[in-house]
Amino acid sequence: MSLKVKSMLITGTNRGIGLEFVRQIVKLPHPPKWLFATCRNPDQAKELQEVAALNSNVKIMKFEVTDGDGIKALVREVEKEVGEEGLNLLINGAAVLHRVNLEDVNEEVMVNSFNVNCVAPLLLSKAFLPLLKKAVKKSPVEGLSCDKAAIINLTSKMGSIGDNTSGGHYAYRASKAALNMISRSLSVDLKPEGILALAIHPGWVRTDMGGPRGLLGVNESVDSMIKVMGSLNEEKAGTFLNYNGAPIEW
């Protein structure tokens, strides 16, 4: 099934996975009317600007995920565009990876990782809840789906406690494990509202964050995730999925 959302917002679109999402989504058979692409420094996001220049539905928005006042302003700007149509899909993709292990981990690294990878997705989800609810009311779709209203948190297999056999990466692992728990709680709380929520691991992707040894190209990862998102339903609420839709142990 193809993804058919009317409006969506993606954080962290200046490069890597977020940028590739924008590139591929505008090419869908049924692209969204509104595709809000956020990043910290739009003036430096040349590739994103190129996509937006060719696709009028792409709205680049300056946004720092740890800025509380910025979250409120972002919601207001999106609401001005979508009105009573609401927001169908929120993809929390912005993340930070501090490459520190036990010898050099510190409070600053831990706090920053949690703020970006865990706290920000939760507060964004909370802030956009009224617009997600509006999308539910406007949607003719039965059950739960991304086409109706959904929150997708891009997580990491490194946040899996059961899969952790190599240790290290304390800040990243812990913050992504916390994001997984938040995703599960959101799914429980929002299911009665008609809103789908879950966590997806993009795979180990060859990006600036993932590094050159990644097992996947960014094109393959995003293409697979978009296909998975198009097929999601209430049975997948609160799950932790691989980029290809396979379940990952918590």
PATI-766087 format. One line per 4 residues: number of its first residue (from 1); their letters; for each residue x, y, z of N, C-alpha, C, O. Coordinates in pm, whole numbers, plus 50000, padded with zeros to 5 digits. Layout:
// residues N
NUM	a	X:Y:Z:X:Y:Z:X:Y:Z:X:Y:Z ~ ...
***
This chain:
// residues 250
1	mslk	50084:49881:50000:50000:50000:50000:50088:50125:50000:50190:50130:50068 ~ 50047:50224:49923:50124:50347:49913:50082:50447:50020:49964:50455:50055 ~ 50178:50522:50070:50150:50626:50167:50071:50738:50100:50109:50788:49994 ~ 49959:50779:50162:49873:50881:50104:49831:50981:50211:49714:50986:50250
5	vksm	49924:51059:50258:49894:51157:50362:49873:51294:50299:49933:51327:50197 ~ 49787:51372:50361:49762:51507:50309:49864:51607:50364:49901:51703:50297 ~ 49908:51582:50488:50004:51673:50549:50099:51595:50639:50059:51501:50707 ~ 50225:51635:50638:50322:51570:50724:50435:51666:50759:50463:51761:50686
9	litg	50498:51637:50872:50611:51717:50917:50724:51624:50956:50703:51523:51024 ~ 50845:51657:50911:50964:51578:50940:51069:51668:51001:51096:51776:50948 ~ 51128:51626:51112:51237:51703:51172:51371:51647:51125:51383:51529:51094 ~ 51471:51735:51121:51605:51693:51084:51621:51661:50937:51669:51553:50902
13	tnrg	51581:51754:50850:51578:51724:50705:51693:51790:50627:51690:51791:50504 ~ 51790:51843:50696:51898:51911:50625:51994:51814:50556:52065:51853:50464 ~ 51996:51688:50601:52089:51591:50542:52042:51450:50574:51943:51430:50645 ~ 52114:51353:50521:52094:51213:50558:51954:51161:50537:51892:51187:50434
17	igle	51904:51089:50636:51775:51021:50627:51661:51121:50612:51570:51100:50531 ~ 51663:51229:50689:51556:51329:50680:51546:51391:50542:51436:51406:50488 ~ 51659:51426:50485:51660:51483:50350:51610:51382:50248:51536:51418:50157 ~ 51650:51256:50263:51607:51154:50168:51456:51130:50179:51391:51101:50078
21	fvrq	51401:51140:50298:51255:51131:50313:51187:51236:50226:51093:51205:50153 ~ 51233:51359:50235:51172:51468:50157:51184:51437:50008:51088:51451:49934 ~ 51303:51396:49965:51325:51366:49824:51230:51258:49772:51177:51270:49662 ~ 51211:51154:49851:51128:51044:49804:50979:51070:49819:50899:51026:49735
25	ivkl	50941:51140:49923:50798:51164:49946:50738:51253:49838:50622:51233:49799 ~ 50813:51350:49789:50758:51437:49684:50737:51360:49554:50666:51407:49465 ~ 50799:51242:49542:50786:51162:49420:50680:51052:49433:50661:50974:49340 ~ 50611:51046:49546:50507:50945:49565:50393:50966:49465:50373:51077:49416
29	phpp	50320:50859:49434:50204:50874:49345:50103:50976:49398:50036:51045:49321 ~ 50093:50983:49532:50002:51079:49595:50081:51159:49699:50068:51132:49819 ~ 50161:51255:49657:50242:51332:49753:50153:51419:49840:50042:51455:49798 ~ 50198:51454:49959:50117:51538:50048:50099:51679:49994:50184:51731:49921
33	kwlf	49989:51738:50031:49965:51878:49995:50061:51969:50070:50108:52069:50017 ~ 50090:51930:50194:50185:52005:50277:50292:51910:50328:50261:51810:50393 ~ 50417:51942:50301:50529:51866:50354:50621:51965:50426:50698:52037:50362 ~ 50611:51968:50557:50690:52060:50638:50822:51995:50672:50826:51889:50735
37	atcr	50931:52058:50630:51065:52003:50650:51144:52097:50740:51175:52210:50701 ~ 51175:52052:50860:51244:52140:50954:51393:52109:50962:51436:51995:50943 ~ 51471:52214:50992:51614:52198:51017:51663:52322:51091:51596:52425:51093 ~ 51779:52310:51151:51831:52420:51233:51876:52539:51149:51855:52654:51188
41	npdq	51939:52511:51035:51997:52617:50954:51953:52603:50807:52029:52550:50725 ~ 51834:52649:50775:51785:52637:50636:51878:52700:50533:51889:52650:50421 ~ 51945:52810:50570:52033:52877:50474:52149:52788:50430:52203:52805:50321 ~ 52187:52693:50516:52297:52603:50483:52249:52472:50422:52330:52391:50377
45	akel	52118:52451:50420:52062:52326:50369:52037:52339:50218:51923:52343:50173 ~ 52144:52346:50142:52135:52372:49999:52057:52264:49924:51975:52295:49838 ~ 52083:52138:49957:52014:52029:49886:51864:52030:49916:51783:52003:49828 ~ 51830:52059:50040:51688:52069:50077:51623:52186:50003:51510:52175:49957
49	qeva	51694:52298:49992:51642:52413:49920:51616:52380:49773:51520:52428:49714 ~ 51703:52298:49716:51686:52258:49576:51557:52177:49557:51485:52195:49459 ~ 51530:52088:49652:51407:52009:49644:51286:52100:49658:51188:52086:49584 ~ 51291:52192:49754:51178:52282:49777:51153:52374:49657:51039:52408:49627
53	alns	51260:52413:49589:51246:52501:49472:51169:52433:49359:51106:52500:49278 ~ 51175:52302:49354:51107:52225:49249:50973:52170:49292:50899:52115:49210 ~ 50940:52183:49421:50816:52125:49474:50751:52225:49569:50798:52244:49682 ~ 50644:52287:49524:50581:52393:49602:50516:52344:49730:50486:52424:49818
57	nvki	50494:52213:49741:50433:52160:49863:50534:52146:49977:50494:52122:50091 ~ 50663:52160:49949:50767:52150:50052:50786:52286:50118:50820:52384:50051 ~ 50764:52291:50248:50779:52414:50325:50895:52396:50422:50884:52323:50520 ~ 51007:52463:50395:51122:52455:50484:51099:52546:50604:51062:52663:50587
61	mkfe	51121:52493:50725:51096:52570:50846:51217:52561:50938:51265:52452:50969 ~ 51265:52675:50980:51377:52679:51074:51330:52636:51212:51233:52690:51265 ~ 51402:52538:51268:51356:52486:51397:51468:52410:51466:51533:52324:51406 ~ 51489:52442:51592:51583:52371:51678:51500:52289:51776:51423:52345:51853
65	vtdg	51516:52157:51774:51424:52069:51848:51428:52090:51999:51332:52056:52067 ~ 51535:52146:52052:51543:52166:52197:51493:52304:52240:51505:52340:52357 ~ 51438:52380:52147:51389:52515:52176:51239:52507:52209:51156:52490:52120 ~ 51207:52521:52337:51069:52510:52380:50978:52614:52317:50868:52581:52272
69	dgik	51023:52738:52311:50944:52843:52247:50933:52817:52097:50832:52849:52035 ~ 51039:52758:52041:51038:52726:51899:50933:52622:51864:50875:52625:51755 ~ 50908:52530:51955:50804:52429:51933:50668:52496:51919:50591:52465:51829 ~ 50639:52588:52009:50511:52659:52003:50497:52737:51873:50391:52736:51811
73	alvr	50605:52804:51833:50601:52883:51710:50583:52792:51588:50512:52827:51494 ~ 50648:52676:51591:50635:52581:51480:50492:52533:51465:50439:52528:51354 ~ 50429:52499:51575:50290:52453:51570:50200:52562:51514:50110:52534:51434 ~ 50224:52685:51556:50141:52797:51505:50157:52812:51354:50058:52833:51283
77	evek	50279:52803:51306:50305:52818:51163:50240:52706:51082:50183:52730:50976 ~ 50249:52584:51133:50187:52471:51064:50035:52485:51063:49970:52458:50963 ~ 49980:52528:51176:49835:52544:51186:49784:52650:51089:49674:52636:51036 ~ 49862:52755:51066:49823:52857:50970:49806:52798:50830:49720:52842:50753
81	evge	49887:52700:50799:49883:52637:50667:49771:52534:50655:49695:52536:50559 ~ 49761:52446:50754:49669:52331:50740:49529:52360:50793:49433:52295:50751 ~ 49517:52455:50883:49386:52488:50938:49316:52370:51000:49376:52295:51078 ~ 49188:52353:50967:49108:52246:51025:49140:52108:50966:49090:52006:51015
85	egln	49224:52104:50862:49264:51975:50805:49358:51899:50899:49364:51776:50896 ~ 49429:51972:50982:49517:51909:51080:49643:51852:51018:49673:51875:50901 ~ 49717:51779:51099:49843:51717:51057:49828:51566:51062:49795:51509:51167 ~ 49851:51500:50949:49836:51354:50943:49955:51278:51000:49937:51178:51071
89	llin	50075:51324:50970:50192:51242:51004:50306:51329:51057:50348:51425:50993 ~ 50354:51293:51175:50470:51356:51237:50582:51254:51243:50567:51149:51306 ~ 50694:51284:51177:50811:51196:51182:50920:51267:51260:50977:51366:51214 ~ 50948:51216:51379:51054:51272:51463:51186:51208:51421:51220:51097:51465
93	gaav	51259:51279:51337:51381:51222:51282:51510:51286:51331:51616:51224:51322 ~ 51503:51407:51383:51624:51474:51429:51686:51397:51545:51616:51352:51635 ~ 51818:51382:51541:51887:51306:51646:52032:51350:51655:52084:51416:51566 ~ 52096:51312:51765:52237:51340:51784:52306:51213:51833:52250:51138:51913
97	lhrv	52426:51191:51784:52506:51075:51825:52641:51123:51873:52726:51164:51793 ~ 52662:51118:52005:52792:51150:52063:52871:51019:52072:52829:50926:52141 ~ 52983:51013:52004:53062:50889:52002:53151:50882:52125:53273:50899:52117 ~ 53089:50857:52239:53162:50847:52365:53129:50716:52434:53016:50668:52428
101	nled	53229:50659:52500:53210:50537:52576:53235:50565:52724:53234:50681:52765 ~ 53256:50463:52802:53261:50477:52947:53372:50573:52992:53355:50646:53089 ~ 53484:50572:52922:53598:50653:52963:53573:50803:52952:53628:50881:53031 ~ 53490:50845:52856:53473:50988:52834:53328:51037:52839:53304:51154:52809
105	vnee	53234:50954:52875:53096:51000:52888:53087:51096:53007:53155:51077:53108 ~ 53002:51198:52994:52985:51293:53103:52841:51343:53107:52760:51306:53022 ~ 52810:51425:53205:52673:51474:53223:52625:51554:53103:52511:51539:53060 ~ 52711:51639:53050:52671:51723:52937:52628:51639:52817:52527:51668:52753
109	vmvn	52704:51536:52787:52674:51448:52674:52544:51372:52699:52460:51361:52609 ~ 52527:51322:52819:52405:51247:52851:52281:51336:52841:52182:51298:52779 ~ 52288:51454:52900:52173:51544:52900:52138:51590:52758:52021:51592:52721 ~ 52240:51626:52680:52214:51668:52543:52152:51557:52461:52060:51582:52382
113	sfnv	52201:51435:52477:52146:51321:52404:52000:51298:52440:51918:51273:52351 ~ 51968:51305:52567:51828:51285:52608:51740:51399:52559:51627:51376:52515 ~ 51790:51522:52566:51710:51636:52521:51674:51624:52373:51559:51647:52335 ~ 51771:51589:52290:51749:51583:52146:51676:51454:52105:51579:51460:52030
117	ncva	51722:51341:52155:51674:51211:52107:51547:51162:52176:51479:51074:52124 ~ 51516:51219:52291:51405:51165:52370:51304:51272:52411:51184:51260:52383 ~ 51352:51375:52478:51261:51479:52528:51195:51555:52413:51073:51576:52414 ~ 51273:51594:52313:51218:51671:52201:51108:51597:52126:51003:51656:52100
121	plll	51127:51469:52090:51018:51398:52022:50891:51390:52106:50780:51398:52052 ~ 50907:51375:52237:50789:51370:52324:50717:51504:52326:50595:51510:52310 ~ 50791:51611:52344:50728:51744:52352:50669:51787:52218:50566:51855:52215 ~ 50733:51748:52108:50676:51776:51977:50545:51700:51957:50447:51755:51906
125	skaf	50545:51576:51997:50423:51494:51985:50310:51555:52067:50196:51562:52021 ~ 50343:51600:52186:50243:51664:52272:50191:51792:52208:50071:51818:52206 ~ 50284:51874:52155:50246:52003:52098:50158:51989:51974:50068:52069:51950 ~ 50185:51884:51894:50109:51866:51770:49984:51780:51789:49912:51754:51693
129	lpll	49959:51738:51910:49842:51654:51935:49711:51718:51889:49629:51648:51828 ~ 49686:51846:51915:49560:51906:51867:49544:51897:51715:49434:51874:51666 ~ 49654:51916:51640:49644:51908:51495:49630:51763:51448:49564:51737:51347 ~ 49690:51671:51519:49671:51529:51485:49525:51488:51509:49468:51411:51432
133	kkav	49467:51539:51616:49326:51509:51645:49234:51567:51537:49134:51506:51500 ~ 49269:51685:51487:49190:51745:51379:49196:51658:51254:49096:51641:51184 ~ 49314:51604:51228:49330:51516:51111:49244:51391:51124:49188:51343:51026 ~ 49234:51338:51246:49150:51221:51270:49005:51253:51236:48938:51173:51170
137	kksp	48958:51368:51279:48819:51406:51254:48790:51423:51105:48680:51394:51060 ~ 48888:51470:51030:48870:51494:50888:48888:51369:50802:48845:51365:50687 ~ 48951:51268:50858:48987:51150:50779:48871:51052:50763:48799:51025:50859 ~ 48851:50999:50642:48749:50896:50620:48805:50756:50646:48732:50657:50637
141	vegl	48933:50749:50679:49000:50620:50698:48956:50555:50828:48950:50620:50932 ~ 48926:50425:50822:48890:50350:50941:49016:50295:51009:49118:50275:50943 ~ 49009:50273:51139:49121:50215:51211:49237:50312:51224:49220:50433:51208 ~ 49355:50259:51253:49475:50340:51267:49564:50327:51145:49579:50217:51090
145	scdk	49621:50438:51102:49714:50435:50989:49788:50567:50980:49746:50666:51040 ~ 49898:50568:50905:49971:50692:50882:49889:50788:50798:49902:50910:50812 ~ 49803:50736:50711:49720:50821:50627:49621:50901:50710:49577:51009:50670 ~ 49585:50848:50826:49487:50912:50912:49556:51009:51009:49538:51130:50999
149	aaii	49633:50956:51101:49710:51037:51196:49810:50946:51266:49774:50842:51319 ~ 49936:50986:51265:50039:50900:51323:50161:50979:51367:50192:51086:51314 ~ 50230:50921:51465:50359:50971:51510:50459:50858:51490:50445:50750:51547 ~ 50560:50884:51408:50666:50786:51384:50795:50840:51444:50845:50945:51403
153	nlts	50849:50769:51542:50975:50808:51602:51087:50724:51541:51087:50601:51553 ~ 51182:50791:51476:51296:50720:51420:51393:50690:51533:51456:50781:51588 ~ 51405:50565:51567:51485:50522:51680:51610:50452:51631:51659:50482:51522 ~ 51663:50360:51708:51781:50284:51669:51781:50149:51738:51736:50135:51852
157	kmgs	51830:50050:51666:51847:49918:51725:51945:49923:51842:51944:49835:51928 ~ 52028:50026:51844:52120:50044:51957:52045:50078:52085:52103:50073:52194 ~ 51916:50111:52074:51833:50133:52191:51766:50007:52241:51692:50010:52339 ~ 51793:49895:52175:51737:49767:52218:51822:49709:52331:51942:49686:52313
161	igdn	51762:49686:52445:51835:49627:52558:51868:49481:52527:51978:49434:52555 ~ 51772:49411:52469:51793:49270:52437:51901:49247:52334:51964:49141:52332 ~ 51922:49346:52246:52019:49330:52138:52159:49380:52176:52254:49363:52100 ~ 52171:49441:52292:52297:49502:52331:52397:49396:52379:52390:49350:52493
165	tsgg	52488:49359:52291:52592:49262:52327:52732:49322:52319:52830:49254:52347 ~ 52741:49449:52280:52872:49511:52263:52897:49628:52357:53009:49681:52360 ~ 52796:49670:52434:52815:49776:52532:52847:49910:52470:52823:49933:52351 ~ 52900:50000:52553:52940:50132:52505:52827:50220:52460:52710:50187:52477
169	hyay	52862:50334:52401:52766:50430:52347:52654:50460:52447:52536:50455:52413 ~ 52693:50490:52569:52596:50505:52678:52489:50609:52649:52370:50584:52669 ~ 52530:50725:52601:52434:50834:52580:52335:50800:52470:52214:50818:52486 ~ 52385:50751:52359:52297:50720:52245:52206:50603:52277:52085:50610:52253
173	rask	52263:50495:52330:52182:50378:52361:52071:50412:52461:51955:50376:52441 ~ 52108:50481:52567:52010:50511:52673:51900:50604:52623:51783:50585:52655 ~ 51938:50705:52544:51837:50800:52496:51743:50735:52396:51624:50769:52393 ~ 51793:50644:52315:51706:50575:52219:51619:50470:52289:51505:50448:52249
177	aaln	51671:50407:52392:51587:50315:52471:51473:50392:52536:51360:50343:52542 ~ 51502:50512:52584:51399:50596:52642:51296:50638:52537:51176:50642:52565 ~ 51344:50669:52417:51252:50703:52309:51160:50586:52276:51042:50605:52246 ~ 51214:50466:52281:51131:50347:52256:51019:50337:52359:50905:50305:52325
181	misr	51052:50363:52486:50949:50357:52590:50845:50467:52569:50725:50444:52587 ~ 50891:50585:52532:50797:50694:52503:50704:50657:52389:50584:50684:52394 ~ 50760:50595:52286:50679:50554:52171:50571:50455:52214:50457:50463:52168 ~ 50608:50363:52301:50510:50264:52349:50400:50332:52430:50282:50302:52413
185	slsv	50439:50424:52518:50339:50494:52599:50247:50581:52512:50127:50586:52535 ~ 50305:50648:52414:50223:50728:52323:50121:50640:52251:50006:50680:52233 ~ 50164:50521:52212:50072:50433:52139:49952:50395:52225:49840:50386:52176 ~ 49976:50373:52354:49867:50335:52446:49774:50454:52470:49652:50440:52464
189	dlkp	49834:50570:52495:49754:50688:52527:49677:50742:52406:49568:50796:52422 ~ 49733:50727:52287:49672:50789:52170:49585:50695:52086:49511:50740:51999 ~ 49594:50566:52112:49512:50472:52035:49363:50504:52046:49293:50500:51945 ~ 49311:50536:52166:49169:50572:52175:49134:50699:52097:49018:50721:52062
193	egil	49235:50783:52070:49213:50906:51995:49218:50884:51844:49192:50975:51765 ~ 49251:50760:51804:49261:50730:51662:49396:50761:51602:49410:50771:51480 ~ 49497:50777:51689:49632:50815:51643:49728:50699:51663:49737:50642:51772 ~ 49799:50663:51559:49896:50556:51560:50032:50609:51607:50071:50720:51570
197	alai	50104:50532:51689:50238:50572:51732:50326:50448:51744:50284:50345:51796 ~ 50449:50460:51695:50544:50349:51705:50684:50399:51675:50704:50516:51639 ~ 50782:50310:51689:50922:50343:51667:50978:50257:51553:50951:50137:51546 ~ 51056:50320:51465:51116:50249:51353:51267:50274:51350:51313:50387:51364
201	hpgw	51342:50166:51333:51487:50171:51318:51521:50179:51169:51485:50089:51094 ~ 51590:50285:51124:51620:50300:50981:51724:50203:50929:51748:50197:50808 ~ 51786:50127:51019:51898:50043:50979:52029:50117:51003:52029:50235:51037 ~ 52139:50046:50984:52270:50111:50993:52298:50169:50854:52336:50097:50762
205	vrtd	52278:50299:50843:52278:50365:50713:52407:50444:50691:52462:50503:50784 ~ 52453:50443:50569:52574:50518:50534:52539:50667:50520:52505:50715:50412 ~ 52549:50738:50631:52527:50882:50635:52638:50945:50718:52727:50874:50766 ~ 52634:51077:50734:52732:51143:50820:52726:51087:50961:52829:51073:51027
209	mggp	52605:51055:51010:52591:51001:51144:52628:50853:51149:52700:50810:51239 ~ 52580:50777:51052:52603:50632:51053:52743:50591:51014:52791:50484:51051 ~ 52809:50679:50937:52946:50650:50896:52951:50570:50766:52849:50520:50720 ~ 53070:50557:50709:53086:50492:50578:53073:50340:50581:53059:50278:50476
213	rgll	53076:50280:50699:53068:50134:50708:52924:50083:50721:52903:49963:50736 ~ 52828:50172:50714:52688:50132:50726:52649:50025:50626:52705:50017:50517 ~ 52553:49943:50663:52512:49830:50580:52413:49868:50471:52390:49793:50376 ~ 52353:49988:50484:52249:50029:50391:52280:50165:50331:52339:50252:50396
217	gvne	52239:50184:50205:52239:50317:50148:52115:50391:50196:52014:50328:50229 ~ 52122:50522:50200:52010:50600:50251:51886:50582:50164:51774:50586:50215 ~ 51905:50564:50034:51792:50546:49943:51713:50420:49978:51590:50422:49985 ~ 51785:50309:50000:51719:50182:50032:51647:50189:50165:51535:50140:50179
221	svds	51711:50249:50264:51651:50260:50397:51520:50336:50392:51418:50289:50442 ~ 51522:50454:50332:51403:50539:50330:51293:50479:50242:51176:50484:50279 ~ 51330:50424:50129:51231:50359:50042:51158:50249:50118:51035:50237:50108 ~ 51232:50169:50193:51171:50060:50270:51081:50114:50379:50971:50062:50400
225	mikv	51126:50217:50450:51045:50273:50559:50915:50334:50507:50810:50320:50570 ~ 50920:50402:50394:50799:50460:50337:50698:50350:50302:50578:50366:50324 ~ 50747:50241:50247:50659:50128:50216:50598:50070:50343:50479:50037:50346 ~ 50679:50058:50447:50628:50007:50575:50523:50101:50631:50418:50057:50677
229	mgsl	50550:50231:50628:50454:50328:50680:50321:50321:50607:50215:50340:50667 ~ 50327:50294:50478:50204:50284:50401:50120:50164:50436:50002:50158:50402 ~ 50180:50066:50503:50109:49942:50536:50072:49931:50684:50009:49833:50724 ~ 50111:50027:50765:50088:50017:50909:49940:50024:50945:49862:50093:50880
233	neek	49904:49952:51050:49767:49953:51101:49769:49939:51252:49875:49944:51314 ~ 49651:49923:51312:49641:49919:51459:49720:49805:51521:49760:49813:51637 ~ 49742:49698:51445:49820:49586:51498:49966:49623:51523:50034:49559:51602 ~ 50013:49726:51455:50153:49768:51469:50170:49882:51570:50283:49927:51593
237	agtf	50062:49927:51631:50072:50035:51729:50163:49993:51844:50149:49884:51899 ~ 50255:50081:51879:50342:50054:51993:50452:49956:51969:50516:49911:52064 ~ 50478:49920:51844:50582:49822:51814:50715:49892:51788:50722:50014:51772 ~ 50821:49812:51783:50957:49856:51755:50999:49778:51631:51029:49659:51638
241	lnyn	51001:49849:51517:51019:49781:51389:51152:49816:51322:51204:49927:51338 ~ 51204:49721:51248:51317:49746:51162:51269:49822:51038:51149:49828:51013 ~ 51360:49879:50963:51326:49956:50843:51243:49875:50742:51167:49932:50664 ~ 51257:49742:50745:51182:49656:50652:51055:49601:50712:50989:49517:50650
245	gapi	51019:49646:50830:50895:49604:50894:50908:49489:50991:50811:49455:51059 ~ 51025:49426:50999:51047:49314:51091:51053:49367:51234:51108:49474:51258 ~ 50997:49293:51331:51002:49337:51470:51143:49326:51529:51221:49238:51492 ~ 51174:49418:51620:51301:49417:51693:51270:49399:51842:51175:49458:51893
249	ew	51349:49318:51909:51324:49296:52052:51358:49422:52130:51449:49496:52095 ~ 51282:49444:52236:51302:49564:52318:51433:49556:52394:51467:49648:52468
***
